[in-house]
Amino acid sequence: KTDFINFISDQEWKSIEPVSSWFGPSSFLMSSMSALFQLSMWIRHCHGYLTESVGLPVWGSYAVFVLATLFSGLTLGLVSEALGTDWLV
């Protein structure tokens, strides 16, 4: 506590280089990292729900996530391919 008070009162904070805009709390990079962390927590919650409430074995929960990943990749691939052709436009 004393070091912090001295840091403020002696104005030592002026000699510290500011954080780069890439690493600022409101930057795109940090917002993306936050979204990925929230996604991982949501996946963990879903895994707990599937194994504890639904009663799936752990490997069954993993199989659900594998199939969801494959299906979403397939869907995104088809959508990106469809947007690249003239028939959709």
C-alpha positions as CSV (number, residue, x, y, z in Angstrom):
1,K,0.0,0.0,0.0
2,T,2.8,2.4,0.9
3,D,4.6,1.7,-2.4
4,F,1.4,2.5,-4.4
5,I,0.9,5.7,-2.5
6,N,4.6,6.7,-3.1
7,F,4.2,5.8,-6.8
8,I,1.3,8.2,-7.1
9,S,2.6,11.0,-4.9
10,D,6.1,11.0,-6.4
11,Q,4.6,10.9,-9.9
12,E,6.6,7.9,-10.9
13,W,3.7,7.0,-13.2
14,K,4.8,9.6,-15.7
15,S,8.0,7.6,-16.5
16,I,6.0,4.5,-17.6
17,E,5.4,4.0,-21.3
18,P,1.7,3.8,-22.2
19,V,0.2,0.5,-23.3
20,S,0.1,-0.1,-27.1
21,S,-3.3,0.4,-28.7
22,W,-3.2,-3.2,-29.7
23,F,-3.2,-4.3,-26.1
24,G,-5.7,-1.8,-24.8
25,P,-8.8,-3.1,-23.1
26,S,-11.1,-1.9,-25.8
27,S,-9.0,-2.9,-28.8
28,F,-10.2,-5.4,-31.4
29,L,-7.5,-7.9,-30.3
30,M,-8.5,-7.9,-26.6
31,S,-12.3,-7.9,-27.5
32,S,-11.6,-11.0,-29.6
33,M,-9.7,-12.7,-26.8
34,S,-12.5,-12.0,-24.5
35,A,-15.0,-13.5,-26.9
36,L,-12.9,-16.6,-27.2
37,F,-12.7,-16.9,-23.5
38,Q,-16.5,-16.6,-23.1
39,L,-16.9,-19.2,-25.9
40,S,-14.7,-21.6,-24.0
41,M,-16.7,-21.0,-20.8
42,W,-19.9,-21.7,-22.7
43,I,-18.5,-24.9,-24.1
44,R,-17.4,-26.0,-20.6
45,H,-20.9,-25.2,-19.3
46,C,-22.5,-27.2,-22.2
47,H,-20.1,-30.1,-21.5
48,G,-21.1,-30.1,-17.8
49,Y,-24.8,-30.0,-18.7
50,L,-24.5,-32.9,-21.2
51,T,-22.5,-35.1,-18.7
52,E,-24.3,-34.2,-15.5
53,S,-27.9,-33.3,-16.3
54,V,-28.5,-35.3,-19.5
55,G,-26.3,-38.3,-18.4
56,L,-24.1,-38.6,-21.5
57,P,-20.7,-40.2,-21.0
58,V,-17.7,-37.9,-21.4
59,W,-16.9,-39.5,-24.8
60,G,-20.5,-38.9,-25.9
61,S,-20.2,-35.2,-25.0
62,Y,-16.9,-35.0,-27.0
63,A,-18.7,-36.7,-29.9
64,V,-21.4,-34.1,-29.8
65,F,-18.8,-31.3,-30.0
66,V,-16.9,-33.0,-32.8
67,L,-20.1,-33.3,-34.9
68,A,-21.1,-29.8,-34.1
69,T,-17.6,-28.6,-35.2
70,L,-17.8,-30.6,-38.4
71,F,-21.3,-29.4,-39.2
72,S,-20.5,-25.8,-38.6
73,G,-17.4,-26.0,-40.7
74,L,-19.3,-27.7,-43.5
75,T,-22.1,-25.0,-43.3
76,L,-19.6,-22.1,-43.3
77,G,-17.7,-23.7,-46.2
78,L,-20.9,-24.0,-48.2
79,V,-22.0,-20.5,-47.4
80,S,-18.7,-19.0,-48.3
81,E,-18.7,-21.0,-51.6
82,A,-22.2,-19.9,-52.4
83,L,-21.4,-16.2,-51.8
84,G,-18.5,-16.5,-54.2
85,T,-20.7,-17.6,-57.1
86,D,-23.0,-15.5,-59.3
87,W,-26.2,-17.6,-58.8
88,L,-26.8,-16.3,-55.3
89,V,-26.5,-12.7,-56.3
